[in-house]
Amino acid sequence: MDYETLDPEDWAQTQKLAHALVDSAIDYTKNVRDRPVWRDMPGDIRDRFLTDVPKTATPLADILRDVDDTVMAYPMGNTHPRFWAWYMGTSNFTGAMADFIAAVQGSNLGGGNHAAALMDQQVVQWLRQMIGMPEGASGTLVSGGSVANLIGLTVARNTKAGIDIREEGLMALPAPLRFYGSDQMHSCHQQAMETLGLGNKALFRIRTGGDMTMDLEALKFAVADDRANGVVPACVIATAGTVNTGAIDNLAAIADFCHEQDIWLHVDGCIGALVAIAPENRWRVEGIERADSIALDPHKWLHAPFEVGCALIRSRTAHLSTFSLTPEYLKTANRGLAAAQWLHDFGIQTSRGFRALKVWMSLREHGVEKFGRLIDQDIAKGAHLSRLVEEAENLHLMFPTSINIVCFRYDPGGLDEAELKALNIEIMLRLQENGIAVLSDTTVHGQHCLRAAINNHRTANQDLQLVVREVQNLAAIVLKDTAGS
């Protein structure tokens, strides 16, 4: 051979290693419950990530052994049945196989006339159908919720600017724009406002009530006040599943108001949009199909391996006019590989991974009805954990459980707020360090609490019972340690 390549010199040996890798991956997934949820890395493992760039070759067998000893042995833990921190999906093995297949094919989903690009568009349309948006709506697959929200809010900004903002820029705005969201909306919306050049002050936080949903009367007052002061109400960001408590804003009522006021309605549905496919709970997101744009995450309740999000836009014209830019070297042709709509015209990435396959294969394997039942199942688990908390001694449910996020804390009485926060954080950390369960914590309306987000198809009721028991056991140990110090 008179040239170098990255292909294996010994395909037979590589095939043998690949077969062993698949066997190991199946065992790893099948036995996930038998491992600690999370464990800290010892110093010698951490040091292995500090070595200099390799200059010479290492046998693949040795590399795979290193991966087993380091990466696979110390995961984040979100595939484990007792991982309930933040809000993530727990993956599925079919999706993992799909990611491997996608990497082997190696297609760039910036667009073009090939099968992966057609599948990308098909998955977007499947998601549109699942949410109930009308035929003709467009969308794009992205990395996750933060970018999906950014896509939707960018289309909102450009549509409501009153000028050709792509050509003229923000300095040409005839009046400042205002976006509105509840005081419980995700922090990515502030980042979006900053990225869009509008600034944090353009994002008005609307107070929430005791159920943590947006106060519609407060929204109406804010919009009227802005109009009276020469500010243009551009967009309302309604939340279908807040990050702190899972609360779902009154989407139908907000849709009515936005229609009356000619305001863009964007729904951050990264947590709860897919409740639309859950037979027992779809009523909770009634009205979501009326949104002008929606952000959702198939790597949450469709349990696709990270990463895949989706932005859906009601108006394909508005979507394309916001992002489409076709230089001469990317013009659409009548024939050949370029004879198709470029998918990068719907977003900000020219280079795009083949995210669709893992969603497509999992939906084909299980069917959307099963995923709907799994969502109902997780919501039922949230209700079950809430009951266990209410029945347990010294555990208190801090906020209403809307769907599957349970906020609670241990409170034996006689402690002030700072002491309660310290106690519950220590309980949370010991749960993690002991490999028992992973919870997160948050502060809502000034009250600190532990937070269990049960977005996990592997969780069983016995896991919920265990964590309640262990929280109480660890609380007794922490209080004893504190009293003795």
MOUR-V198463 format. One record per residue. N is the residue number from 0. RES is the residue in one letter. SS is DSSP state (H for helix, E for strand, L for the rest). PHI is phi in whole degrees, 0 to 359 (* if undefined). D_FIRST is the distance of its C-alpha to the first C-alpha in Angstrom with 2 decimals. Layout:
n = [N & N]
res = [RES & RES]
ss = [SS & SS]
phi = [PHI & PHI]
d_first = [D_FIRST & D_FIRST]
This chain:
n = [0 & 1 & 2 & 3 & 4 & 5 & 6 & 7 & 8 & 9 & 10 & 11 & 12 & 13 & 14 & 15 & 16 & 17 & 18 & 19 & 20 & 21 & 22 & 23 & 24 & 25 & 26 & 27 & 28 & 29 & 30 & 31 & 32 & 33 & 34 & 35 & 36 & 37 & 38 & 39 & 40 & 41 & 42 & 43 & 44 & 45 & 46 & 47 & 48 & 49 & 50 & 51 & 52 & 53 & 54 & 55 & 56 & 57 & 58 & 59 & 60 & 61 & 62 & 63 & 64 & 65 & 66 & 67 & 68 & 69 & 70 & 71 & 72 & 73 & 74 & 75 & 76 & 77 & 78 & 79 & 80 & 81 & 82 & 83 & 84 & 85 & 86 & 87 & 88 & 89 & 90 & 91 & 92 & 93 & 94 & 95 & 96 & 97 & 98 & 99 & 100 & 101 & 102 & 103 & 104 & 105 & 106 & 107 & 108 & 109 & 110 & 111 & 112 & 113 & 114 & 115 & 116 & 117 & 118 & 119 & 120 & 121 & 122 & 123 & 124 & 125 & 126 & 127 & 128 & 129 & 130 & 131 & 132 & 133 & 134 & 135 & 136 & 137 & 138 & 139 & 140 & 141 & 142 & 143 & 144 & 145 & 146 & 147 & 148 & 149 & 150 & 151 & 152 & 153 & 154 & 155 & 156 & 157 & 158 & 159 & 160 & 161 & 162 & 163 & 164 & 165 & 166 & 167 & 168 & 169 & 170 & 171 & 172 & 173 & 174 & 175 & 176 & 177 & 178 & 179 & 180 & 181 & 182 & 183 & 184 & 185 & 186 & 187 & 188 & 189 & 190 & 191 & 192 & 193 & 194 & 195 & 196 & 197 & 198 & 199 & 200 & 201 & 202 & 203 & 204 & 205 & 206 & 207 & 208 & 209 & 210 & 211 & 212 & 213 & 214 & 215 & 216 & 217 & 218 & 219 & 220 & 221 & 222 & 223 & 224 & 225 & 226 & 227 & 228 & 229 & 230 & 231 & 232 & 233 & 234 & 235 & 236 & 237 & 238 & 239 & 240 & 241 & 242 & 243 & 244 & 245 & 246 & 247 & 248 & 249 & 250 & 251 & 252 & 253 & 254 & 255 & 256 & 257 & 258 & 259 & 260 & 261 & 262 & 263 & 264 & 265 & 266 & 267 & 268 & 269 & 270 & 271 & 272 & 273 & 274 & 275 & 276 & 277 & 278 & 279 & 280 & 281 & 282 & 283 & 284 & 285 & 286 & 287 & 288 & 289 & 290 & 291 & 292 & 293 & 294 & 295 & 296 & 297 & 298 & 299 & 300 & 301 & 302 & 303 & 304 & 305 & 306 & 307 & 308 & 309 & 310 & 311 & 312 & 313 & 314 & 315 & 316 & 317 & 318 & 319 & 320 & 321 & 322 & 323 & 324 & 325 & 326 & 327 & 328 & 329 & 330 & 331 & 332 & 333 & 334 & 335 & 336 & 337 & 338 & 339 & 340 & 341 & 342 & 343 & 344 & 345 & 346 & 347 & 348 & 349 & 350 & 351 & 352 & 353 & 354 & 355 & 356 & 357 & 358 & 359 & 360 & 361 & 362 & 363 & 364 & 365 & 366 & 367 & 368 & 369 & 370 & 371 & 372 & 373 & 374 & 375 & 376 & 377 & 378 & 379 & 380 & 381 & 382 & 383 & 384 & 385 & 386 & 387 & 388 & 389 & 390 & 391 & 392 & 393 & 394 & 395 & 396 & 397 & 398 & 399 & 400 & 401 & 402 & 403 & 404 & 405 & 406 & 407 & 408 & 409 & 410 & 411 & 412 & 413 & 414 & 415 & 416 & 417 & 418 & 419 & 420 & 421 & 422 & 423 & 424 & 425 & 426 & 427 & 428 & 429 & 430 & 431 & 432 & 433 & 434 & 435 & 436 & 437 & 438 & 439 & 440 & 441 & 442 & 443 & 444 & 445 & 446 & 447 & 448 & 449 & 450 & 451 & 452 & 453 & 454 & 455 & 456 & 457 & 458 & 459 & 460 & 461 & 462 & 463 & 464 & 465 & 466 & 467 & 468 & 469 & 470 & 471 & 472 & 473 & 474 & 475 & 476 & 477 & 478 & 479 & 480 & 481 & 482 & 483 & 484]
res = [M & D & Y & E & T & L & D & P & E & D & W & A & Q & T & Q & K & L & A & H & A & L & V & D & S & A & I & D & Y & T & K & N & V & R & D & R & P & V & W & R & D & M & P & G & D & I & R & D & R & F & L & T & D & V & P & K & T & A & T & P & L & A & D & I & L & R & D & V & D & D & T & V & M & A & Y & P & M & G & N & T & H & P & R & F & W & A & W & Y & M & G & T & S & N & F & T & G & A & M & A & D & F & I & A & A & V & Q & G & S & N & L & G & G & G & N & H & A & A & A & L & M & D & Q & Q & V & V & Q & W & L & R & Q & M & I & G & M & P & E & G & A & S & G & T & L & V & S & G & G & S & V & A & N & L & I & G & L & T & V & A & R & N & T & K & A & G & I & D & I & R & E & E & G & L & M & A & L & P & A & P & L & R & F & Y & G & S & D & Q & M & H & S & C & H & Q & Q & A & M & E & T & L & G & L & G & N & K & A & L & F & R & I & R & T & G & G & D & M & T & M & D & L & E & A & L & K & F & A & V & A & D & D & R & A & N & G & V & V & P & A & C & V & I & A & T & A & G & T & V & N & T & G & A & I & D & N & L & A & A & I & A & D & F & C & H & E & Q & D & I & W & L & H & V & D & G & C & I & G & A & L & V & A & I & A & P & E & N & R & W & R & V & E & G & I & E & R & A & D & S & I & A & L & D & P & H & K & W & L & H & A & P & F & E & V & G & C & A & L & I & R & S & R & T & A & H & L & S & T & F & S & L & T & P & E & Y & L & K & T & A & N & R & G & L & A & A & A & Q & W & L & H & D & F & G & I & Q & T & S & R & G & F & R & A & L & K & V & W & M & S & L & R & E & H & G & V & E & K & F & G & R & L & I & D & Q & D & I & A & K & G & A & H & L & S & R & L & V & E & E & A & E & N & L & H & L & M & F & P & T & S & I & N & I & V & C & F & R & Y & D & P & G & G & L & D & E & A & E & L & K & A & L & N & I & E & I & M & L & R & L & Q & E & N & G & I & A & V & L & S & D & T & T & V & H & G & Q & H & C & L & R & A & A & I & N & N & H & R & T & A & N & Q & D & L & Q & L & V & V & R & E & V & Q & N & L & A & A & I & V & L & K & D & T & A & G & S]
ss = [L & L & L & L & L & L & L & L & L & L & H & H & H & H & H & H & H & H & H & H & H & H & H & H & H & H & H & H & H & H & L & H & H & H & L & L & L & L & L & L & L & L & H & H & H & H & H & L & L & L & L & L & L & L & L & L & L & L & L & H & H & H & H & H & H & H & H & H & H & L & L & L & L & L & L & L & L & L & L & L & L & L & E & L & L & L & L & L & L & L & L & L & H & H & H & H & H & H & H & H & H & H & H & H & H & L & L & L & L & L & L & L & L & L & H & H & H & H & H & H & H & H & H & H & H & H & H & H & H & H & H & L & L & L & L & L & L & E & E & E & E & E & L & L & H & H & H & H & H & H & H & H & H & H & H & H & H & H & H & H & L & L & L & L & H & H & H & H & L & H & H & H & L & L & L & L & E & E & E & E & E & E & L & L & L & L & L & H & H & H & H & H & H & H & H & L & L & L & L & H & H & H & E & E & E & E & L & E & L & L & L & L & L & E & L & H & H & H & H & H & H & H & H & H & H & H & H & H & L & L & L & E & E & E & E & E & E & E & E & E & L & L & L & L & L & L & L & E & L & L & H & H & H & H & H & H & H & H & H & H & H & L & L & E & E & E & E & E & L & L & L & L & H & H & H & H & H & L & L & L & L & H & H & H & H & L & L & H & H & H & L & L & E & E & E & E & L & H & H & H & H & L & L & L & L & L & L & L & E & E & E & E & E & L & L & H & H & H & H & H & H & H & H & L & L & L & L & H & H & H & L & L & L & L & L & L & L & L & L & L & L & L & H & H & H & H & L & L & L & L & L & L & L & L & L & H & H & H & H & H & H & H & H & H & H & H & L & H & H & H & H & H & H & H & H & H & H & H & H & H & H & H & H & H & H & H & H & H & H & H & H & L & L & L & E & E & E & L & L & L & L & L & L & L & E & E & E & E & E & E & L & L & L & L & L & L & H & H & H & H & H & H & H & H & H & H & H & H & H & H & H & H & H & L & L & L & L & E & L & E & E & E & E & E & L & L & E & E & E & E & E & E & E & L & L & L & L & L & L & L & H & H & H & H & H & H & H & H & H & H & H & H & H & H & H & H & H & H & H & H & H & H & H & H & L]
phi = [* & 258 & 212 & 263 & 214 & 269 & 293 & 298 & 284 & 234 & 297 & 296 & 294 & 297 & 297 & 298 & 296 & 295 & 298 & 296 & 296 & 296 & 301 & 295 & 295 & 295 & 298 & 298 & 285 & 298 & 256 & 301 & 295 & 280 & 261 & 300 & 299 & 210 & 213 & 287 & 274 & 293 & 301 & 292 & 288 & 302 & 296 & 290 & 265 & 246 & 285 & 287 & 300 & 289 & 259 & 235 & 284 & 235 & 303 & 301 & 300 & 292 & 296 & 297 & 295 & 297 & 298 & 300 & 286 & 247 & 296 & 289 & 280 & 226 & 280 & 300 & 106 & 286 & 271 & 281 & 294 & 247 & 263 & 228 & 277 & 49 & 209 & 228 & 275 & 243 & 64 & 204 & 291 & 298 & 297 & 295 & 298 & 297 & 298 & 296 & 298 & 298 & 291 & 295 & 293 & 75 & 291 & 265 & 268 & 297 & 140 & 108 & 266 & 207 & 296 & 299 & 293 & 295 & 294 & 304 & 293 & 295 & 296 & 302 & 291 & 298 & 295 & 302 & 296 & 296 & 278 & 98 & 290 & 287 & 304 & 101 & 292 & 245 & 182 & 207 & 274 & 225 & 287 & 175 & 296 & 299 & 286 & 299 & 295 & 300 & 300 & 299 & 288 & 293 & 297 & 299 & 301 & 294 & 291 & 262 & 291 & 83 & 219 & 278 & 290 & 294 & 272 & 267 & 82 & 296 & 297 & 269 & 302 & 289 & 205 & 294 & 263 & 235 & 247 & 232 & 207 & 286 & 290 & 253 & 291 & 293 & 296 & 297 & 287 & 296 & 299 & 296 & 299 & 292 & 296 & 283 & 81 & 274 & 87 & 299 & 294 & 283 & 254 & 266 & 272 & 267 & 297 & 246 & 270 & 295 & 269 & 69 & 260 & 299 & 281 & 295 & 294 & 294 & 297 & 300 & 296 & 297 & 295 & 298 & 295 & 295 & 300 & 293 & 252 & 80 & 261 & 269 & 291 & 261 & 206 & 254 & 260 & 271 & 247 & 258 & 103 & 290 & 291 & 282 & 234 & 81 & 296 & 245 & 299 & 286 & 295 & 295 & 294 & 293 & 298 & 302 & 296 & 297 & 296 & 297 & 264 & 56 & 245 & 294 & 253 & 251 & 249 & 278 & 251 & 298 & 267 & 245 & 302 & 285 & 302 & 301 & 261 & 270 & 301 & 274 & 231 & 298 & 301 & 294 & 246 & 304 & 102 & 297 & 291 & 270 & 294 & 280 & 208 & 220 & 252 & 214 & 231 & 298 & 278 & 259 & 280 & 260 & 55 & 289 & 302 & 300 & 234 & 196 & 239 & 211 & 251 & 251 & 234 & 299 & 261 & 298 & 297 & 296 & 297 & 294 & 292 & 280 & 239 & 298 & 210 & 240 & 290 & 302 & 282 & 235 & 290 & 287 & 252 & 280 & 220 & 85 & 295 & 268 & 274 & 195 & 297 & 287 & 288 & 292 & 292 & 256 & 195 & 248 & 251 & 277 & 267 & 225 & 283 & 275 & 283 & 293 & 300 & 292 & 285 & 299 & 294 & 293 & 294 & 295 & 292 & 255 & 84 & 295 & 296 & 293 & 298 & 297 & 294 & 294 & 294 & 303 & 297 & 294 & 295 & 295 & 295 & 299 & 294 & 294 & 298 & 299 & 295 & 299 & 297 & 295 & 274 & 276 & 291 & 70 & 260 & 226 & 284 & 272 & 218 & 301 & 272 & 279 & 235 & 232 & 251 & 247 & 252 & 209 & 205 & 272 & 217 & 279 & 90 & 85 & 248 & 277 & 299 & 295 & 292 & 296 & 297 & 297 & 298 & 289 & 295 & 295 & 299 & 300 & 293 & 290 & 301 & 293 & 294 & 276 & 72 & 278 & 200 & 241 & 250 & 244 & 225 & 203 & 236 & 235 & 49 & 82 & 245 & 277 & 203 & 277 & 222 & 245 & 257 & 268 & 256 & 209 & 287 & 264 & 289 & 245 & 302 & 296 & 292 & 291 & 297 & 297 & 292 & 297 & 296 & 290 & 300 & 294 & 297 & 293 & 300 & 297 & 293 & 297 & 297 & 295 & 299 & 293 & 295 & 275 & 271]
d_first = [0.00 & 3.79 & 5.69 & 7.68 & 9.60 & 12.85 & 12.36 & 13.11 & 10.96 & 13.99 & 15.61 & 18.53 & 19.48 & 19.36 & 21.55 & 23.93 & 24.31 & 24.89 & 27.57 & 29.24 & 29.18 & 31.03 & 33.54 & 34.17 & 34.63 & 37.19 & 39.09 & 39.04 & 40.58 & 42.91 & 44.38 & 44.69 & 48.48 & 48.32 & 46.78 & 48.62 & 48.46 & 47.36 & 47.23 & 46.86 & 43.88 & 44.75 & 43.97 & 41.05 & 39.24 & 40.01 & 38.73 & 35.27 & 35.05 & 35.88 & 32.92 & 30.80 & 27.48 & 24.69 & 22.41 & 20.07 & 18.64 & 21.10 & 20.54 & 21.33 & 24.17 & 25.84 & 25.62 & 27.25 & 29.89 & 30.66 & 31.08 & 33.53 & 35.46 & 35.80 & 35.33 & 36.40 & 39.21 & 40.85 & 40.87 & 43.28 & 44.90 & 45.48 & 44.31 & 47.12 & 50.39 & 52.44 & 50.56 & 53.01 & 52.38 & 51.90 & 50.86 & 47.51 & 46.24 & 45.04 & 41.88 & 41.20 & 38.45 & 37.77 & 37.23 & 34.76 & 32.75 & 33.00 & 31.58 & 28.53 & 28.14 & 28.69 & 26.03 & 23.49 & 24.44 & 24.38 & 26.83 & 28.72 & 32.38 & 33.53 & 34.23 & 33.03 & 33.44 & 31.62 & 32.84 & 32.58 & 34.76 & 37.33 & 37.43 & 37.99 & 40.97 & 42.20 & 42.34 & 44.29 & 46.71 & 47.08 & 48.02 & 50.43 & 52.06 & 52.35 & 54.16 & 56.27 & 55.46 & 56.21 & 54.03 & 52.49 & 51.82 & 48.36 & 46.22 & 42.91 & 40.92 & 40.52 & 39.85 & 43.38 & 47.08 & 47.24 & 45.02 & 46.65 & 50.03 & 48.87 & 47.75 & 51.15 & 53.15 & 51.33 & 52.29 & 55.82 & 56.08 & 54.96 & 57.17 & 60.26 & 59.88 & 62.06 & 59.84 & 56.35 & 55.04 & 51.47 & 52.84 & 55.86 & 54.87 & 57.13 & 59.48 & 60.73 & 61.85 & 65.53 & 66.29 & 64.49 & 62.79 & 63.51 & 61.49 & 63.24 & 62.15 & 63.86 & 64.11 & 61.82 & 58.88 & 55.42 & 54.59 & 51.64 & 54.26 & 55.40 & 51.81 & 51.52 & 54.70 & 53.44 & 50.06 & 51.91 & 54.01 & 57.23 & 57.74 & 59.12 & 62.66 & 61.75 & 61.30 & 64.71 & 65.00 & 67.49 & 69.37 & 68.91 & 71.62 & 72.04 & 69.49 & 66.94 & 66.67 & 67.22 & 70.90 & 71.30 & 74.58 & 73.02 & 70.23 & 72.83 & 74.75 & 71.71 & 70.75 & 74.33 & 74.65 & 71.48 & 72.62 & 75.97 & 74.28 & 71.99 & 68.78 & 66.74 & 66.02 & 62.49 & 61.04 & 62.10 & 59.46 & 60.69 & 59.11 & 58.46 & 58.14 & 58.72 & 56.45 & 59.40 & 61.42 & 59.82 & 62.77 & 62.43 & 64.30 & 66.65 & 64.11 & 66.53 & 69.21 & 66.77 & 65.39 & 68.99 & 69.64 & 66.47 & 67.28 & 70.83 & 69.74 & 66.75 & 64.42 & 60.76 & 60.32 & 57.11 & 56.76 & 54.67 & 53.96 & 51.04 & 53.14 & 55.50 & 54.52 & 53.14 & 56.55 & 57.09 & 55.49 & 57.60 & 60.56 & 63.00 & 62.20 & 61.05 & 64.52 & 63.61 & 61.35 & 63.57 & 63.17 & 59.52 & 58.68 & 60.90 & 58.76 & 57.19 & 54.07 & 52.93 & 50.35 & 49.18 & 46.58 & 44.90 & 43.54 & 47.17 & 49.22 & 46.41 & 44.57 & 41.16 & 38.74 & 38.82 & 38.58 & 40.21 & 43.40 & 44.97 & 47.30 & 49.51 & 51.47 & 54.41 & 54.09 & 50.76 & 52.11 & 52.90 & 49.52 & 47.57 & 49.91 & 49.26 & 45.46 & 44.16 & 42.57 & 40.42 & 38.82 & 37.71 & 34.03 & 35.07 & 37.64 & 38.10 & 37.27 & 38.96 & 35.80 & 32.23 & 30.80 & 33.50 & 36.36 & 37.80 & 39.80 & 37.68 & 38.33 & 38.16 & 41.43 & 43.23 & 42.35 & 40.86 & 37.16 & 34.69 & 31.88 & 33.12 & 31.76 & 32.18 & 35.41 & 37.10 & 35.31 & 36.88 & 40.30 & 39.87 & 38.76 & 41.53 & 44.19 & 43.13 & 43.22 & 46.56 & 48.36 & 50.14 & 53.38 & 52.02 & 50.82 & 54.34 & 55.86 & 53.67 & 55.00 & 58.53 & 57.75 & 56.64 & 59.75 & 61.85 & 60.25 & 61.20 & 64.76 & 64.76 & 63.65 & 66.30 & 68.95 & 67.83 & 68.11 & 71.55 & 72.75 & 71.44 & 73.64 & 72.95 & 70.09 & 70.73 & 69.02 & 68.80 & 68.09 & 68.24 & 65.20 & 64.24 & 61.16 & 58.95 & 59.24 & 61.92 & 63.42 & 65.63 & 66.65 & 68.51 & 71.98 & 74.51 & 77.10 & 78.51 & 75.35 & 74.91 & 71.95 & 70.03 & 70.57 & 69.51 & 66.29 & 65.51 & 66.35 & 64.18 & 61.17 & 61.45 & 61.63 & 58.52 & 56.57 & 57.69 & 56.67 & 53.16 & 53.00 & 54.31 & 51.65 & 54.45 & 53.98 & 52.77 & 55.37 & 55.56 & 58.69 & 60.18 & 63.42 & 65.15 & 68.38 & 68.79 & 68.42 & 65.60 & 64.24 & 61.44 & 59.31 & 57.67 & 55.48 & 55.03 & 52.07 & 50.67 & 50.37 & 50.24 & 53.53 & 56.46 & 60.14 & 59.97 & 57.56 & 60.11 & 62.91 & 60.94 & 60.32 & 64.00 & 65.02 & 62.57 & 63.65 & 67.20 & 66.32 & 64.32 & 67.06 & 69.60 & 67.42 & 66.79 & 70.49 & 71.44 & 69.01 & 70.39 & 73.97 & 73.33 & 71.69]
